[in-house]
Amino acid sequence: MTHSMTVFLAQYATVLLLGMQSLNVNGGHYVLAAVTSFGLGAGGYYLTAVIAQAGNEGVGSGVWIAFVAAGPCGIVTAMRIHPWLRARLGKPKGAVCERRCGWWNLRR
């Protein structure tokens, strides 16, 4: 796999996870936000290693284009799949869970 493709995939995954993290935090989904944070830590570490291996090819290079193009793709994907994931992984639609569900629902 070329450096450009590896950089694209790593940046895509990072931005996707950042988008999911934002949606989880704003929606008050504590457990999903915590799980997403683990992915961000691992992804950030991997992305840093990939960029270091790719070297400094400069603005306009294939690596640069791949890095920049991955951002919009990742955030749009996060926005599209978040409702689908919440429907499958979250509490049932219409469930009331203010005080009975445990530590993850801290809103009062």
Secondary structure, 3 states (H helix, E strand, C coil): CCHHHHHHHHHHHHHHHHHHHHHHHHCCCHHHHHHHHHHHHHHHHHHHHHHHHHCCCCCCCHHHHHHHHHHHHHHHHHHHHHHHHHHHHCCCCCCCCCCCCCCCCCCC
